[in-house]
Amino acid sequence: MAIVARLRSLRRDLAAVAATLSGRQAPPPLAAAARTSAPPPASALTPRRLRVARIVRETSDAVSVVLEDPTGAPIQFAPGQFFTLHVRVGDEVLKRAYSASSSALDRERVAVTVKRVHDGRVSRHVVGHLHEGDAIDVLGPSGAFTPVAAREPRLLVLVGGGSGITPLSSIARTLLASEPGTRVALVYGNYALEDVIFKDALDDLASEHAGDPARFRVRHVLQQPPPEWAGGAGLLDGDRLARELDAFGDPDLASAEYFLCGPAPMMAGARAALEARGVAPSRIREERFVSAHAAGGLSAGAASQEVTLRMRDGERRIVVAAGRTVLETALDAGVDMPFSCAVGGCGTCRVRLSAGSVVMDEPNCLSTGERAERYVLACVSRPTSPCTLDVP
């Protein structure tokens, strides 16, 4: 059964990547793929075991972890997607989502880049204690932060802050190598020069694709620039972004596609600045990362609860045991539920709570508006009473 599940997962991933790179992207990728014609197996949430082939020190606080399949099987993903790592820290297995930062054209390996944060148990473990040769369980790829392939000339503008460069790096590397008509402009904000992830690689990429016009340009913005710094200075907010875009002087900026990834205030300011410049909201894409943790201090219910799933083709009733999630139980019961990252980070498993109550692991990717409309995420929801959920 494990081999069958792995083959199904591999076929699904191959189809998703092929569709994305050929311009036949499902909206969103893998969200549609996850809803297969037949119910997914109970092992659908079982991760794939990969091996750490190499660890690359990017900055004092960030490393790129290069992963490979010890069986030699390919690792397929679309540029901009992420993987959910199951990392053992002490006696616990913790799940965190990290973007692929390498080119999606390399099918043998994938690199995920992790920046250590002060209270991040997983990031601190990965940066400080993971070694080459270690095995690590991985779920994915997941996510819809991916450009549709294009044959016509176009301009992509990538706006990143800190570790938000990771999916943008994959997008730039992949499209510059596979789409001769695509130009990429990057605005990248950091605190100081030593914090810039991929600094040398970005410079090399700009040199490799220099020309008239240049196919890849990058403008760095530093809050604490060194003496005689020639780039942007200050916080990468909406006003600073507008000045950096003006510095590009590209007539195609109004019709460009924009991909934003970084701290929430940066993205909010960037979106406001872009819309003020006349950029259509449909041309602006955002990637927001959260790492769900167990809902500490919240009662998940001391007893099993019945959950009614109202689907397009009728209703299904499942009994969710205390402490289990709706998604886990539904998949075990053979219910065809949409899902992707399975840690509350992508929103693919969003359903509407019509009746009853649940507790969700926090934080997760639901917006304030979605919560007000009683949307929940099946992958991190545990019922505390009988519930009815509307499944799209």
N, C-alpha and C positions, 0 to 999 in steps of 0.2 A: 504493500500500500504506500510506503514512503517513496518508493521509486516512481510509482504512478503519479503521486502528488507532485514530486519534483519535476517530472516530465510535463505535467500540465502547467506548472508554474513557468517552466522554461519556454513552452510554446506561447503562453500568454505574454511573457516579457518580450520575446522575439517579435511577435505581432505588433505590440505597442511601439517598440522602437522603430520598426520598419514603417509603420504608419506615420510616426512623427517625422522621420527624416525624409519621407516622400511627399509630405504635405497633406497627408490624409489623417491628420491628428484627430483623435476622439476628444470631445470636450467634456471633462478633462481627460488626459491620457491616464490609462490604468483605472480610472474611476469606472469607465464603461467596460474596460477589460475585466475588472474584478467582478462585474455582474455577468457571469458566463451563462451559456444556454442551459447548462446543467448545474445543479447545486454544487458548491465547492465542497471538497472533502473536509472531514473534521480536522485534518492536519493542515488546513489552509493557513493557520497562524503559526505553523512550525517554521522557525528560521532556517536558513541555509548556513552551513558551517564553512567559513573561509579562513585563510591563513594570512597572517601578517608577513608580507614579502619584504617590506622595507618601511622604515620610519624616517621621514625627512624633517629636519628641524627648520621651520620657516622663520620663526622669531623666538624670543626667549619664552613666550607663552603659547606658542602655536606649533603644531606638528601636522604633517600630512601622513596619514596611515595608508600605505599601498596594500591592497588586498587582492588575493588570487584564490581561485578554487583549486585545492590540492588534487582534484581529479582531472584538472585540465579543461573542465567545462567552461564555456564563455560566460562572461558577466555582462549582461545587456542593460542599458539604461538610455534615457534620452537626456540631452544636456539641460541642466536645471533641476533634475530630479534629486531626491535624497534617499538615503538608506537608514533603516532603524537598526542601531547596534544594540545587541543584548550583552551587556558588559557585567561580568561578575566582580563585585567590589565587596570583599569580605565574604559574608555568608549570603549576600543578596545578589540577585540578577536584576540590574537596572536597565531600562530601555531609554535610549535617546536617539533623536533623529539628526543626522548630519548630511549635508549636501555633498554630492560628488563634485570634486574640483578638477578632475582630469577630463581629457577629451573622451566623448562618448564613442569615438571611432576606434578606440583601443578596446577590443573585446576580451583581452586576456587578463587585464587588471583594472581596478578602479581605485582612485585615491579619494579619501574623505579627509577633510582638513578640520581639525579640532583646536579651538582656542580655550585655554584654561581660564575659568572664571573663579572668583574668590570662594563662593560657596557651592561650586559645582562638583559633586562627588564623582560623576563620571568623567567630566573633562579633566579634572585633576588626576584621576587614575590613568586616563589615556595618555596625557602629556607626560606624566612622570613615571609611569610604571609599566606601560605596554612595551613589549619587546618583539623584535623580529622572530618569526617562527611560532608565535602564540596563535592559538585558534580563537576565533571569535564568531559568534552566531549573528547572522544578519538577515533582516527582513526587508523586502523591497526589490526593485526600486518603487518609489512612490512620488506623488506630487504632479501638479499641473503647471508649474512655473517654467514652461518650455516653449520656445518659439516654434511656430510652424515653418517647415522648410520652404524655401522660396527659390525660384529660378531667375526671377527678375531682380535687377539691382535694387537695393534698399539700404537704409541706415538703421542700425540698432543703437540706442543709447542706454548704457548700463550705468546705474547710479548705486554705489555701494558704500557702506560704512563698516569699518572693523571686519569682523568675520563674515559679514554679508557678502564679501568678495567671492566666497566659495562657489555658489552656483553660477555667478557671473563669469568666473574663470572658466568653468566648463562650457558655458554658452559661447564665449569668445573663442576658446581654443577649437571647439568643434566646428563652428560656422566659418571661421576664417580658413580652415583646412578643407571644408566641403562645399562652400558656396563662393565661387570667385567673384560674384557680383555683390556680395554683402560687405558693407563697411560697418565698423564697430567703433563707437566712441565711449570711453569710460571716464566717469568722474568718481573718484574714490577718496573718502574721508577717513582720517585717522588722527590719533592724538599727537604722536610724534613719529619721526622718520623711522625709528627702530621698531615701530609697531606695524609697519606696512607689510602685510602678508603678500608674498609673491613679488616683491619689489623688483628683483633682478629678472624674474621670468617675464614680468610685464614689460620691462624695458627691452628685453630681447624680442618679445613679440612685436613691439612697436618698430624696432629696427628691421625685423624680418619683413614687415608689411608696410614699410615706408614707400612712398611713391607720390605721384601726383594724379589723383588725390591719394593720401595715405589711407590704407584699408583699416588700420588700427591706430587710434590716438588715445592717450591717457592723460588726464589732468589730476594731480594729487592735491588734496586740501589737508593741511595740518593745523591742529589747534596750537601746537607749540613747535613752530618751524625752527630749524637751525639758522644761524647767521647766513646772510646772503642767499636765503631761500628764494627761488624764482617762481615757485608754484603758488597756489592759493593758500591763504592763511585765515584761520578762524574755524568756527563750527560750520559743518556742512548743513546749513539750513536752507530754506527756500530762497532767500536773497542771495546767498553765496552760490547756490546752484545756478540761478539765473545768470550771474556774472560769469561763471565757468562755461556755461553754454554759449554765451555771447563770445567768449574767447575762442571757441571753436570756429565761429564764423561760417557755419555750414548752412546753405539755403534750404537743405532738406530737413532741418530740425523740426519744423511744424508737422511734417508728415511722417516723422520717424516713429518707431516702436520703442517704448521705454520700459525697462525692467528695473525695479527698485528692490533692494534688499539691504536691510540694516536696522538700526534702532528705530522703534516706532515713531519718536518725534521727528527723526530725519525723513522718514517716508511720508509722514503727514505734511511736513513742510514742502517736500519735493512735489507731492501731488498737487498741492495748492498752487505752487509756483508754475507747474506745467499747465494746469488748467487755466491759470491767468494769462498764459502765453498763447492760449488758443488750441492746446493739444487736446484732442478728443479723449474722454475718459476711456473709451474702448481701446485706445493705444497705450494705456498705462497698465502694467502688470506689477503685482506686489507679491513678495514672499515673506510671510511672517513665521518665525520659528518660536515654538514653545516646547518645553520638555515637561510632560505630565508626570506628576508624582502621585503616590498613593494619597487618598483623601484623608490625611491624618486628622484625627479628632472628630471626624464625621461618622455617624452610625450608618453602616451599610445594611442594616437590617439583620435581625437575629434569626430570621426564618426565610424559607424559600418564598418567592412571589410569582404569581402568574402574570405573564405579559402577553397581551394581544397585539400582534403585528398586523396592521392593515396594509396589505400589499395591493398592487395593481390587479392581481388575479385572484384576490380573495383574502381571507383572514387566516392567520396561523397563530396558534397558541403554544407558548413554551413556558416551562417552569424554570425560573432562574434561581439557582441555589444561592444561599447567603454568601456574599463576598465575590461572586462571579459577575462578569459583565454580560450585558445583553448580547453583544456581538459573539462572544465566546460560546454562549449557550445556543444562539441561533445557528451558528455554523455547525456545532456538534449535532444539531437536530436536522441538518441538511437544508436549512432555509437559505435561499439565494439572497444574501444581504450584500450591499455594496460596501467595500472597505478598501483601504490602501495601507496607511502607515501603522494603524492599530495602536497608536500611542496618543491620540488626541491632537496631532499636529497638522493634519491636512484637511479635515472637514468632509472627506468623502463619505463617511458613514453617518452624516447628519440626518436625524429624523426628528419628527415633531411629536412632542409629548401632549397627547390629547386629554389624557386623564391619568391620575396617579402622581407619584413622586419618585425621583431618583436622586442619588448623589453622584457627582462626577469628580474624577481626579482633576486637580488644579495644579498649575494653570493649563488651559487648553486654548484652541484657536477660535472658539466662538466669540463673536463680537457682542457688544452690549445690546445691540438691536436684535440679534438673533436670539439671545437669551430672553429678551422681553417678549418675543414671539413664541417662547416655549420650545425652542429647538434644543436638542441635546445630541451628544455624540455617543453612538451605540458602543463604541470600543472602550469608552471609559465611564460608562453609566452602569450603576448598580441600583436596582429598584429597592425602594423602602416600603412600597405598598403595591397592590395590584395596579398594573399600568396598561395603557393603550398607546401605541406608537404608530404614527403614520410614516410608512416607508416610501420614499419617492420611486 
